[in-house]
Amino acid sequence: MRAWCREALELPPEVTVLVTELACDDPDCPDVETVIALLEDGREPRTARIFLPAADVTEAHVYTALAQLDETNEE
């Protein structure tokens, strides 16, 4: 999944890509979600959420989540 993120955003090696699966106790969110975090020096972390367990996430899900990430973080 990290490789899909790097490819989609053409990220340089110094950008850290973290992928984690989180459980949610809130009844308004899914039981499990996959969170992608992009960490770059000098910039606030950017996160994208996919409301599926990591095992169910496809490349298309990642690209869609990252596209929305770019739209919400434009300066």
Buried (B, 14 or more C-beta within 10 A) or exposed (E): BEEBBBEBBEBEEEBEBEBEBEEEEEEEEBEBBBBBBBBEEEEEEBBBBBBBBBEEBEEEBBBBBBEEBEEEEEE
